[in-house]
Structures are given as structure tokens and as C-alpha cells.
């Protein structure tokens, strides 16, 4: 059991180190391979840090609901999970198939679907209005290895002028020996 704990700690430490290194590399490039979610999140973080809106947040975890209202939010940490779903990495250049649906109201829905089973981000959907402004971004991520499995879905919803209006994350974590943990986070911004 002691060996298992040590291996788990080493695994998560290395995973964290390599994830940070990858994000630095992504931010250094200006080439867009797929949808650049990191740039959208970075822009939202800067805007939210400047405007300092309050957030009404509901958190559901294993059947227990908590509601929190706050205007003191670290937006970089709060929206970090959305950067984890970025598919604009050089290594993923040919890993997603893009399809676009033109709606009758002039808006478009673009979907980036993983073309193989290895990609952690299974799909990203981007909805824009007829002027090309973001309305909604949604994603689904899957992770499955011998220690744990996770399934996450998230969405960012924007109002006129591409201001973040709300965000949501829901998922299931299955950890060896601990079982399933269900969670949902819903945040509504009040400007």
C-alpha cells in the first residue's frame, strides 16, 4: 500500500509539471490549429479581473448543495478547467474534425470532434452570433487510467459584447478504492 501511495504522488507531481510546461509552450505560439480556447479564457480573466463582478455560485457535490455569493474571485483559478480543455496545441493539429452548422438566425455552431480515442478533449462546440461574437463554448473531456477516471462537461455563456455571463462544469470522478464522486458547479455573474 505504501508503494501505491508513493507511485500515486509521483504520477500526479509529474503530470502537473508536464501540464504547466505544455501551457507555456501553447501560449508562445500564435498559430491556430483548432479553436484557441486559452486565448478566450485569458481575455475573459483580464476582463473579469478589471470589472470585478460578483458571482452567485451553486456547487453540488455528492448530493449536497452549497450556494455562495462573492465578488472576490481569483478568475484565473476559477476558469482554469476551461484552459485544460484547450485543443489548440501543435500535437493536436490533425486530431479534430471540424464541422459548422449555419443556423437560420445567422448564428453558427462549430464543432471540433476528436478523430481518435486518445484525445482527452472529446469535443468542443463554439456558437457565435451573426456578427461573429461568441455566444457559448462547450466541451467534454474524458480521462481513464489505472488510478482514476473522470468525465467532465463544461460551458461558458457570453452576453452581448462577449462578456462572460455564466459558466458551468459537471462531472464524475471515479478513483480506485474511493468510488464515484459526482459534482456540478454553476456560476452566474452579476455586473
C-alpha positions in Angstrom: 0.0 0.0 0.0 2.9 2.4 0.8 4.3 1.8 -2.7 0.9 2.5 -4.2 0.7 5.9 -2.4 4.3 6.8 -3.5 3.6 6.0 -7.1 0.4 8.0 -7.0 2.2 11.0 -5.6 4.9 10.8 -8.2 2.4 10.4 -11.0 0.4 13.5 -10.0 3.6 15.5 -9.5 4.9 14.7 -12.9 1.6 15.2 -14.5 1.3 18.7 -13.0 4.9 19.6 -14.1 4.3 18.5 -17.7 0.9 20.2 -17.9 2.4 23.5 -16.9 5.2 23.1 -19.4 2.7 22.4 -22.2 0.7 25.5 -21.3 3.8 27.7 -21.6 4.5 26.3 -25.0 1.0 26.9 -26.2 1.0 30.5 -25.1 4.2 31.2 -27.0 2.7 30.2 -30.4 0.3 32.4 -32.4 -0.7 29.7 -34.9 -4.3 28.5 -34.5 -4.6 24.8 -35.2 -8.1 24.3 -33.9 -10.2 26.6 -31.6 -8.0 28.7 -29.3 -9.8 28.3 -26.0 -6.8 29.5 -24.0 -6.9 33.0 -25.6 -10.7 33.3 -24.9 -10.2 32.3 -21.3 -7.2 34.6 -20.8 -9.2 37.5 -22.3 -12.2 36.7 -20.0 -9.9 36.6 -17.0 -8.4 40.0 -17.8 -11.9 41.5 -18.3 -13.4 39.9 -15.2 -10.4 41.0 -13.1 -10.9 44.6 -14.2 -14.7 44.7 -13.9 -14.8 42.6 -10.6 -18.4 41.3 -11.0 -19.9 39.3 -8.2 -20.8 35.6 -8.7 -23.7 33.6 -7.5 -22.3 30.1 -7.5 -24.0 26.8 -6.8 -21.9 23.8 -6.0 -23.4 20.2 -5.9 -21.1 17.5 -4.6 -22.3 14.0 -3.9 -25.9 15.2 -3.4 -25.0 18.1 -1.2 -25.7 21.6 -2.5 -23.9 24.8 -1.3 -24.6 28.3 -2.6 -22.0 31.0 -2.4 -22.1 34.7 -3.5 -18.9 36.6 -3.7 -17.2 39.4 -5.5 -13.7 38.3 -4.5 -12.9 35.7 -7.1 -9.5 34.6 -8.4 -10.7 34.3 -12.0 -7.5 32.6 -13.2 -8.1 29.7 -10.8 -11.9 29.8 -11.3 -11.7 29.3 -15.1 -8.6 27.1 -15.1 -10.6 24.0 -16.0 -11.6 25.6 -19.3 -8.0 26.1 -20.3 -7.4 22.4 -19.6 -9.9 21.8 -22.4 -7.9 23.8 -25.0 -7.4 21.9 -28.3 -5.1 24.4 -29.9 -1.8 22.5 -29.3 0.6 21.7 -32.1 0.5 18.0 -31.1 -3.3 18.1 -31.7 -3.1 19.8 -35.1 -4.8 16.9 -37.0 -6.6 15.3 -34.1 -10.0 17.1 -34.5 -12.6 17.1 -37.3 -14.3 20.5 -37.7 -17.9 20.8 -38.8 -20.0 24.0 -39.0 -23.8 24.4 -38.9 -25.3 27.7 -40.2 -28.5 28.4 -38.3 -31.5 30.3 -39.7 -30.9 33.3 -37.4 -27.4 33.8 -38.9 -25.6 32.3 -36.0 -23.1 29.4 -36.4 -22.3 26.3 -34.4 -18.8 24.9 -35.0 -17.9 21.5 -33.5 -14.4 20.1 -33.1 -14.8 16.3 -32.7 -11.8 14.1 -31.7 -10.9 11.9 -34.5 -9.4 9.2 -32.3 -9.8 7.7 -28.9 -6.6 9.1 -27.4 -7.6 12.8 -27.1 -8.7 13.8 -23.6 -10.9 16.5 -25.0 -13.6 14.6 -26.9 -15.3 17.6 -28.4 -15.5 21.4 -28.3 -18.5 23.4 -29.6 -18.4 27.1 -30.3 -21.5 29.1 -31.0 -21.3 32.6 -32.5 -24.0 35.1 -33.4 -24.4 36.6 -36.9 -21.7 39.3 -36.1 -19.2 36.6 -35.2 -19.4 37.3 -31.4 -19.1 34.4 -29.0 -22.4 33.1 -27.5 -21.3 29.8 -26.0 -18.4 27.4 -25.7 -19.0 23.9 -24.5 -16.6 20.9 -24.1 -16.4 17.3 -23.0 -13.3 15.7 -21.5 -12.6 12.0 -20.6 -9.6 10.6 -18.7 -9.2 6.9 -18.0 -6.2 5.2 -16.5 -5.5 2.6 -13.9 -5.8 5.0 -10.9 -8.8 7.1 -11.8 -11.4 8.0 -14.5 -13.0 11.4 -15.0 -15.7 12.7 -17.3 -16.2 16.5 -17.4 -18.5 18.7 -19.4 -18.3 22.5 -19.2 -19.7 25.6 -20.8 -19.1 29.3 -21.0 -22.0 31.5 -21.9 -21.5 35.1 -23.1 -23.8 38.1 -23.3 -23.7 40.9 -25.8 -20.2 42.3 -26.3 -18.7 38.9 -25.4 -18.9 39.5 -21.7 -18.9 36.2 -19.7 -22.5 35.8 -18.3 -22.3 32.3 -16.8 -20.2 29.1 -16.6 -20.8 25.5 -15.6 -18.9 22.4 -15.0 -20.3 19.0 -14.3 -18.6 15.6 -14.0 -17.9 12.3 -12.4 -14.6 11.2 -10.8 -14.0 7.5 -10.2 -11.0 6.9 -8.0 -9.7 3.4 -7.2 -10.8 2.4 -3.8 -12.9 5.5 -3.3 -15.7 5.1 -5.8 -17.7 7.6 -7.8 -17.9 11.3 -6.9 -20.5 13.5 -8.8 -20.1 17.2 -8.9 -21.6 20.3 -10.6 -20.6 23.9 -10.4 -22.8 26.7 -11.8 -21.7 30.3 -11.7 -23.8 33.3 -12.7 -22.1 36.7 -13.0 -23.7 39.9 -11.8 -22.2 43.1 -13.2 
